[in-house]
Amino acid sequence: MRTLLLFLGAAALAAEPRFKLVLEDDFKGRELNPKTWNIETGPRRDSVNSPKAVDVKDGVLKITTWTDKGGTTYCGFVTTKKKFHLIAGKTEARLRFHVEPGTQVCFWAQSPTYGKSGLAAKAPEDGVEIDIMETTGVAKGSYYYALHWGPYAPASEKHVSNKHFTDPVGDEWHDYGVEWDDSGYRFSFDGKTVAADTNCPGSKAPQFLLLTSESTVKSWNGERPKEGYGLKAASKNTFEVDWVKAWERVPSAK
Protein backbone atom coordinates (compact mmCIF):
# COMPACT_ATOMS: atom_id res chain seq x y z
CA MET A 1 0.00 0.00 0.00
CA ARG A 2 2.83 2.43 0.86
CA THR A 3 4.44 1.81 -2.54
CA LEU A 4 1.12 2.43 -4.28
CA LEU A 5 0.59 5.72 -2.41
CA LEU A 6 4.10 6.86 -3.26
CA PHE A 7 3.51 6.02 -6.91
CA LEU A 8 0.19 7.89 -6.98
CA GLY A 9 1.77 10.88 -5.26
CA ALA A 10 4.61 10.99 -7.76
CA ALA A 11 2.13 10.72 -10.64
CA ALA A 12 0.09 13.60 -9.27
CA LEU A 13 3.18 15.76 -8.95
CA ALA A 14 4.23 14.87 -12.48
CA ALA A 15 0.80 15.97 -13.74
CA GLU A 16 1.08 19.41 -12.11
CA PRO A 17 2.15 22.10 -14.60
CA ARG A 18 5.59 23.58 -14.01
CA PHE A 19 6.30 27.26 -14.47
CA LYS A 20 9.34 29.52 -14.73
CA LEU A 21 9.14 33.08 -13.39
CA VAL A 22 9.90 35.42 -16.31
CA LEU A 23 8.61 38.76 -15.03
CA GLU A 24 8.58 40.26 -11.55
CA ASP A 25 8.11 43.98 -11.02
CA ASP A 26 7.45 45.50 -7.61
CA PHE A 27 7.74 49.09 -8.87
CA LYS A 28 10.68 50.24 -6.82
CA GLY A 29 12.10 53.64 -7.70
CA ARG A 30 10.33 56.64 -9.21
CA GLU A 31 9.49 55.51 -12.73
CA LEU A 32 8.48 52.48 -14.75
CA ASN A 33 11.15 50.15 -16.09
CA PRO A 34 11.41 51.24 -19.77
CA LYS A 35 12.65 47.78 -20.76
CA THR A 36 9.29 46.32 -19.72
CA TRP A 37 6.62 49.02 -19.87
CA ASN A 38 5.19 51.61 -22.26
CA ILE A 39 2.83 54.46 -21.41
CA GLU A 40 0.55 54.99 -24.39
CA THR A 41 -0.46 58.55 -25.27
CA GLY A 42 -3.23 60.21 -27.23
CA PRO A 43 -7.04 60.32 -27.37
CA ARG A 44 -8.99 57.21 -26.42
CA ARG A 45 -12.76 57.18 -25.97
CA ASP A 46 -13.74 60.47 -24.23
CA SER A 47 -10.38 61.07 -22.57
CA VAL A 48 -6.64 61.29 -23.21
CA ASN A 49 -4.04 58.66 -22.35
CA SER A 50 -1.12 60.46 -20.74
CA PRO A 51 1.90 59.98 -18.45
CA LYS A 52 0.21 62.70 -16.37
CA ALA A 53 -2.07 59.96 -15.01
CA VAL A 54 0.74 57.54 -14.09
CA ASP A 55 2.98 57.63 -11.00
CA VAL A 56 5.45 55.25 -9.37
CA LYS A 57 6.07 55.95 -5.70
CA ASP A 58 6.70 53.97 -2.49
CA GLY A 59 6.69 50.67 -4.37
CA VAL A 60 3.31 51.24 -6.03
CA LEU A 61 2.25 52.00 -9.59
CA LYS A 62 -0.71 54.37 -9.30
CA ILE A 63 -3.00 55.32 -12.17
CA THR A 64 -5.16 58.34 -11.34
CA THR A 65 -7.99 59.27 -13.69
CA TRP A 66 -8.51 63.03 -13.32
CA THR A 67 -9.84 66.14 -15.04
CA ASP A 68 -8.05 69.44 -15.61
CA LYS A 69 -9.60 72.91 -15.36
CA GLY A 70 -10.24 72.91 -19.09
CA GLY A 71 -12.40 69.78 -18.86
CA THR A 72 -9.91 67.26 -20.31
CA THR A 73 -9.90 63.91 -18.51
CA TYR A 74 -6.61 62.03 -18.33
CA CYS A 75 -6.25 58.25 -18.13
CA GLY A 76 -3.29 55.88 -17.74
CA PHE A 77 -2.61 53.14 -20.30
CA VAL A 78 0.43 51.08 -19.28
CA THR A 79 1.42 48.07 -21.41
CA THR A 80 4.25 45.64 -22.20
CA LYS A 81 3.47 45.72 -25.93
CA LYS A 82 6.55 44.98 -28.08
CA LYS A 83 8.61 44.47 -24.90
CA PHE A 84 7.22 41.43 -23.06
CA HIS A 85 4.69 38.73 -23.85
CA LEU A 86 3.51 35.31 -22.65
CA ILE A 87 2.44 32.25 -24.59
CA ALA A 88 0.08 29.94 -22.67
CA GLY A 89 1.42 31.00 -19.30
CA LYS A 90 0.33 32.50 -16.00
CA THR A 91 0.22 36.03 -14.64
CA GLU A 92 -0.84 37.71 -11.39
CA ALA A 93 -0.96 41.21 -9.95
CA ARG A 94 -1.66 42.64 -6.52
CA LEU A 95 -4.24 45.40 -6.97
CA ARG A 96 -6.36 47.96 -5.17
CA PHE A 97 -8.92 50.28 -6.77
CA HIS A 98 -11.52 52.95 -6.13
CA VAL A 99 -13.31 53.72 -9.39
CA GLU A 100 -15.78 56.52 -10.09
CA PRO A 101 -18.74 56.34 -12.56
CA GLY A 102 -17.68 56.87 -16.17
CA THR A 103 -14.38 55.06 -15.66
CA GLN A 104 -13.26 51.45 -16.02
CA VAL A 105 -9.94 49.97 -14.96
CA CYS A 106 -8.46 46.66 -15.97
CA PHE A 107 -5.55 44.26 -15.59
CA TRP A 108 -5.56 42.33 -18.85
CA ALA A 109 -3.67 40.58 -21.61
CA GLN A 110 -4.02 41.15 -25.33
CA SER A 111 -2.44 39.88 -28.53
CA PRO A 112 -1.07 42.19 -31.26
CA THR A 113 -2.73 39.87 -33.80
CA TYR A 114 -6.15 39.82 -32.12
CA GLY A 115 -8.92 39.28 -34.69
CA LYS A 116 -6.45 39.20 -37.58
CA SER A 117 -8.14 36.35 -39.44
CA GLY A 118 -11.63 37.79 -38.99
CA LEU A 119 -12.82 34.41 -37.68
CA ALA A 120 -13.68 33.40 -34.12
CA ALA A 121 -12.53 29.86 -34.91
CA LYS A 122 -9.00 31.18 -35.42
CA ALA A 123 -8.79 32.64 -31.89
CA PRO A 124 -6.03 30.23 -30.77
CA GLU A 125 -3.76 31.61 -33.49
CA ASP A 126 -5.03 35.23 -33.43
CA GLY A 127 -5.05 35.57 -29.65
CA VAL A 128 -7.66 36.46 -27.05
CA GLU A 129 -8.50 39.52 -24.97
CA ILE A 130 -8.10 38.23 -21.41
CA ASP A 131 -9.59 40.66 -18.88
CA ILE A 132 -8.26 39.28 -15.63
CA MET A 133 -9.67 41.95 -13.33
CA GLU A 134 -12.00 44.55 -14.78
CA THR A 135 -14.23 46.92 -12.87
CA THR A 136 -16.17 50.16 -13.32
CA GLY A 137 -17.57 52.97 -11.24
CA VAL A 138 -20.97 51.28 -11.14
CA ALA A 139 -19.59 47.96 -9.87
CA LYS A 140 -19.07 49.47 -6.39
CA GLY A 141 -15.85 47.63 -5.60
CA SER A 142 -16.79 44.32 -7.20
CA TYR A 143 -15.11 43.03 -10.36
CA TYR A 144 -15.38 40.80 -13.44
CA TYR A 145 -13.27 38.57 -15.58
CA ALA A 146 -14.03 38.55 -19.29
CA LEU A 147 -12.72 36.73 -22.35
CA HIS A 148 -13.21 38.19 -25.83
CA TRP A 149 -12.38 36.28 -29.01
CA GLY A 150 -13.02 36.69 -32.68
CA PRO A 151 -12.83 40.15 -34.28
CA TYR A 152 -14.65 43.04 -32.59
CA ALA A 153 -16.78 43.26 -35.75
CA PRO A 154 -18.89 41.83 -37.32
CA ALA A 155 -21.11 40.85 -34.38
CA SER A 156 -21.55 37.33 -35.80
CA GLU A 157 -17.87 36.59 -35.16
CA LYS A 158 -17.55 38.45 -31.85
CA HIS A 159 -17.72 36.27 -28.72
CA VAL A 160 -17.47 36.92 -25.00
CA SER A 161 -17.54 34.86 -21.81
CA ASN A 162 -17.46 36.47 -18.36
CA LYS A 163 -18.33 36.29 -14.69
CA HIS A 164 -19.16 38.90 -12.06
CA PHE A 165 -17.64 38.50 -8.59
CA THR A 166 -20.00 40.53 -6.43
CA ASP A 167 -18.04 41.00 -3.19
CA PRO A 168 -16.89 44.64 -2.73
CA VAL A 169 -13.14 43.96 -2.54
CA GLY A 170 -11.69 46.98 -4.34
CA ASP A 171 -10.60 49.10 -1.39
CA GLU A 172 -8.26 46.38 -0.08
CA TRP A 173 -5.17 44.79 -1.62
CA HIS A 174 -5.84 41.45 -3.33
CA ASP A 175 -4.09 39.21 -5.86
CA TYR A 176 -5.78 38.60 -9.23
CA GLY A 177 -4.48 36.08 -11.74
CA VAL A 178 -5.07 33.79 -14.69
CA GLU A 179 -3.44 30.67 -16.09
CA TRP A 180 -4.23 29.45 -19.58
CA ASP A 181 -3.41 26.60 -21.96
CA ASP A 182 -5.14 24.58 -24.70
CA SER A 183 -7.88 23.50 -22.27
CA GLY A 184 -9.00 27.01 -21.28
CA TYR A 185 -8.53 29.60 -18.55
CA ARG A 186 -8.35 29.41 -14.75
CA PHE A 187 -8.84 32.65 -12.82
CA SER A 188 -7.55 33.12 -9.29
CA PHE A 189 -8.18 35.44 -6.36
CA ASP A 190 -5.60 35.59 -3.58
CA GLY A 191 -3.95 32.45 -4.94
CA LYS A 192 -7.10 30.31 -5.09
CA THR A 193 -8.89 29.32 -8.31
CA VAL A 194 -12.31 31.00 -8.37
CA ALA A 195 -13.40 30.27 -11.95
CA ALA A 196 -12.51 27.99 -14.86
CA ASP A 197 -13.60 28.91 -18.38
CA THR A 198 -13.58 26.46 -21.27
CA ASN A 199 -15.95 28.46 -23.48
CA CYS A 200 -13.12 30.46 -25.01
CA PRO A 201 -10.41 28.68 -27.03
CA GLY A 202 -7.01 28.69 -25.35
CA SER A 203 -4.75 31.32 -26.86
CA LYS A 204 -1.52 30.06 -28.40
CA ALA A 205 -0.50 33.55 -29.50
CA PRO A 206 1.90 35.92 -27.73
CA GLN A 207 -0.06 37.99 -25.20
CA PHE A 208 1.22 41.27 -23.76
CA LEU A 209 0.05 42.70 -20.41
CA LEU A 210 -1.87 45.91 -19.71
CA LEU A 211 -2.78 47.98 -16.64
CA THR A 212 -5.23 50.65 -17.75
CA SER A 213 -7.93 53.16 -17.01
CA GLU A 214 -10.45 54.38 -19.59
CA SER A 215 -13.16 57.00 -19.29
CA THR A 216 -16.28 57.91 -21.25
CA VAL A 217 -18.92 60.60 -20.79
CA LYS A 218 -21.64 57.94 -20.61
CA SER A 219 -21.40 54.23 -21.31
CA TRP A 220 -21.64 50.79 -19.68
CA ASN A 221 -19.17 52.02 -17.05
CA GLY A 222 -21.62 54.69 -15.86
CA GLU A 223 -21.88 58.44 -16.41
CA ARG A 224 -18.98 60.78 -15.79
CA PRO A 225 -19.78 63.63 -13.37
CA LYS A 226 -20.40 66.88 -15.28
CA GLU A 227 -17.49 68.54 -13.50
CA GLY A 228 -15.24 65.51 -14.11
CA TYR A 229 -13.14 63.93 -11.39
CA GLY A 230 -11.25 66.96 -10.13
CA LEU A 231 -7.59 67.79 -10.35
CA LYS A 232 -5.12 64.96 -9.89
CA ALA A 233 -4.34 65.70 -6.25
CA ALA A 234 -8.05 65.67 -5.38
CA SER A 235 -9.24 62.77 -7.57
CA LYS A 236 -10.37 59.60 -5.80
CA ASN A 237 -10.54 57.75 -9.12
CA THR A 238 -7.52 55.46 -8.64
CA PHE A 239 -6.07 52.12 -9.68
CA GLU A 240 -3.02 50.92 -7.72
CA VAL A 241 -0.62 48.06 -8.49
CA ASP A 242 1.74 46.67 -5.83
CA TRP A 243 3.41 44.11 -8.10
CA VAL A 244 3.06 42.14 -11.31
CA LYS A 245 4.43 38.66 -11.95
CA ALA A 246 4.35 36.32 -14.93
CA TRP A 247 5.43 32.74 -15.53
CA GLU A 248 5.91 30.73 -18.69
CA ARG A 249 5.05 27.05 -18.79
CA VAL A 250 7.99 24.63 -18.72
CA PRO A 251 7.54 21.77 -21.22
CA SER A 252 7.16 18.35 -19.60
CA ALA A 253 10.14 16.05 -19.83
CA LYS A 254 9.67 13.26 -22.35
C-alpha positions in Angstrom: 0.0 0.0 0.0 2.8 2.4 0.9 4.4 1.8 -2.5 1.1 2.4 -4.3 0.6 5.7 -2.4 4.1 6.9 -3.3 3.5 6.0 -6.9 0.2 7.9 -7.0 1.8 10.9 -5.3 4.6 11.0 -7.8 2.1 10.7 -10.6 0.1 13.6 -9.3 3.2 15.8 -9.0 4.2 14.9 -12.5 0.8 16.0 -13.7 1.1 19.4 -12.1 2.1 22.1 -14.6 5.6 23.6 -14.0 6.3 27.3 -14.5 9.3 29.5 -14.7 9.1 33.1 -13.4 9.9 35.4 -16.3 8.6 38.8 -15.0 8.6 40.3 -11.5 8.1 44.0 -11.0 7.5 45.5 -7.6 7.7 49.1 -8.9 10.7 50.2 -6.8 12.1 53.6 -7.7 10.3 56.6 -9.2 9.5 55.5 -12.7 8.5 52.5 -14.8 11.2 50.2 -16.1 11.4 51.2 -19.8 12.6 47.8 -20.8 9.3 46.3 -19.7 6.6 49.0 -19.9 5.2 51.6 -22.3 2.8 54.5 -21.4 0.5 55.0 -24.4 -0.5 58.5 -25.3 -3.2 60.2 -27.2 -7.0 60.3 -27.4 -9.0 57.2 -26.4 -12.8 57.2 -26.0 -13.7 60.5 -24.2 -10.4 61.1 -22.6 -6.6 61.3 -23.2 -4.0 58.7 -22.3 -1.1 60.5 -20.7 1.9 60.0 -18.4 0.2 62.7 -16.4 -2.1 60.0 -15.0 0.7 57.5 -14.1 3.0 57.6 -11.0 5.4 55.3 -9.4 6.1 56.0 -5.7 6.7 54.0 -2.5 6.7 50.7 -4.4 3.3 51.2 -6.0 2.3 52.0 -9.6 -0.7 54.4 -9.3 -3.0 55.3 -12.2 -5.2 58.3 -11.3 -8.0 59.3 -13.7 -8.5 63.0 -13.3 -9.8 66.1 -15.0 -8.1 69.4 -15.6 -9.6 72.9 -15.4 -10.2 72.9 -19.1 -12.4 69.8 -18.9 -9.9 67.3 -20.3 -9.9 63.9 -18.5 -6.6 62.0 -18.3 -6.2 58.2 -18.1 -3.3 55.9 -17.7 -2.6 53.1 -20.3 0.4 51.1 -19.3 1.4 48.1 -21.4 4.2 45.6 -22.2 3.5 45.7 -25.9 6.6 45.0 -28.1 8.6 44.5 -24.9 7.2 41.4 -23.1 4.7 38.7 -23.9 3.5 35.3 -22.6 2.4 32.2 -24.6 0.1 29.9 -22.7 1.4 31.0 -19.3 0.3 32.5 -16.0 0.2 36.0 -14.6 -0.8 37.7 -11.4 -1.0 41.2 -10.0 -1.7 42.6 -6.5 -4.2 45.4 -7.0 -6.4 48.0 -5.2 -8.9 50.3 -6.8 -11.5 53.0 -6.1 -13.3 53.7 -9.4 -15.8 56.5 -10.1 -18.7 56.3 -12.6 -17.7 56.9 -16.2 -14.4 55.1 -15.7 -13.3 51.5 -16.0 -9.9 50.0 -15.0 -8.5 46.7 -16.0 -5.6 44.3 -15.6 -5.6 42.3 -18.9 -3.7 40.6 -21.6 -4.0 41.2 -25.3 -2.4 39.9 -28.5 -1.1 42.2 -31.3 -2.7 39.9 -33.8 -6.2 39.8 -32.1 -8.9 39.3 -34.7 -6.4 39.2 -37.6 -8.1 36.3 -39.4 -11.6 37.8 -39.0 -12.8 34.4 -37.7 -13.7 33.4 -34.1 -12.5 29.9 -34.9 -9.0 31.2 -35.4 -8.8 32.6 -31.9 -6.0 30.2 -30.8 -3.8 31.6 -33.5 -5.0 35.2 -33.4 -5.0 35.6 -29.7 -7.7 36.5 -27.0 -8.5 39.5 -25.0 -8.1 38.2 -21.4 -9.6 40.7 -18.9 -8.3 39.3 -15.6 -9.7 42.0 -13.3 -12.0 44.5 -14.8 -14.2 46.9 -12.9 -16.2 50.2 -13.3 -17.6 53.0 -11.2 -21.0 51.3 -11.1 -19.6 48.0 -9.9 -19.1 49.5 -6.4 -15.8 47.6 -5.6 -16.8 44.3 -7.2 -15.1 43.0 -10.4 -15.4 40.8 -13.4 -13.3 38.6 -15.6 -14.0 38.5 -19.3 -12.7 36.7 -22.4 -13.2 38.2 -25.8 -12.4 36.3 -29.0 -13.0 36.7 -32.7 -12.8 40.2 -34.3 -14.7 43.0 -32.6 -16.8 43.3 -35.8 -18.9 41.8 -37.3 -21.1 40.8 -34.4 -21.6 37.3 -35.8 -17.9 36.6 -35.2 -17.6 38.4 -31.8 -17.7 36.3 -28.7 -17.5 36.9 -25.0 -17.5 34.9 -21.8 -17.5 36.5 -18.4 -18.3 36.3 -14.7 -19.2 38.9 -12.1 -17.6 38.5 -8.6 -20.0 40.5 -6.4 -18.0 41.0 -3.2 -16.9 44.6 -2.7 -13.1 44.0 -2.5 -11.7 47.0 -4.3 -10.6 49.1 -1.4 -8.3 46.4 -0.1 -5.2 44.8 -1.6 -5.8 41.4 -3.3 -4.1 39.2 -5.9 -5.8 38.6 -9.2 -4.5 36.1 -11.7 -5.1 33.8 -14.7 -3.4 30.7 -16.1 -4.2 29.5 -19.6 -3.4 26.6 -22.0 -5.1 24.6 -24.7 -7.9 23.5 -22.3 -9.0 27.0 -21.3 -8.5 29.6 -18.6 -8.4 29.4 -14.7 -8.8 32.6 -12.8 -7.5 33.1 -9.3 -8.2 35.4 -6.4 -5.6 35.6 -3.6 -3.9 32.5 -4.9 -7.1 30.3 -5.1 -8.9 29.3 -8.3 -12.3 31.0 -8.4 -13.4 30.3 -12.0 -12.5 28.0 -14.9 -13.6 28.9 -18.4 -13.6 26.5 -21.3 -16.0 28.5 -23.5 -13.1 30.5 -25.0 -10.4 28.7 -27.0 -7.0 28.7 -25.4 -4.7 31.3 -26.9 -1.5 30.1 -28.4 -0.5 33.6 -29.5 1.9 35.9 -27.7 -0.1 38.0 -25.2 1.2 41.3 -23.8 0.1 42.7 -20.4 -1.9 45.9 -19.7 -2.8 48.0 -16.6 -5.2 50.6 -17.7 -7.9 53.2 -17.0 -10.4 54.4 -19.6 -13.2 57.0 -19.3 -16.3 57.9 -21.2 -18.9 60.6 -20.8 -21.6 57.9 -20.6 -21.4 54.2 -21.3 -21.6 50.8 -19.7 -19.2 52.0 -17.0 -21.6 54.7 -15.9 -21.9 58.4 -16.4 -19.0 60.8 -15.8 -19.8 63.6 -13.4 -20.4 66.9 -15.3 -17.5 68.5 -13.5 -15.2 65.5 -14.1 -13.1 63.9 -11.4 -11.3 67.0 -10.1 -7.6 67.8 -10.4 -5.1 65.0 -9.9 -4.3 65.7 -6.2 -8.1 65.7 -5.4 -9.2 62.8 -7.6 -10.4 59.6 -5.8 -10.5 57.7 -9.1 -7.5 55.5 -8.6 -6.1 52.1 -9.7 -3.0 50.9 -7.7 -0.6 48.1 -8.5 1.7 46.7 -5.8 3.4 44.1 -8.1 3.1 42.1 -11.3 4.4 38.7 -11.9 4.3 36.3 -14.9 5.4 32.7 -15.5 5.9 30.7 -18.7 5.1 27.0 -18.8 8.0 24.6 -18.7 7.5 21.8 -21.2 7.2 18.4 -19.6 10.1 16.0 -19.8 9.7 13.3 -22.3 
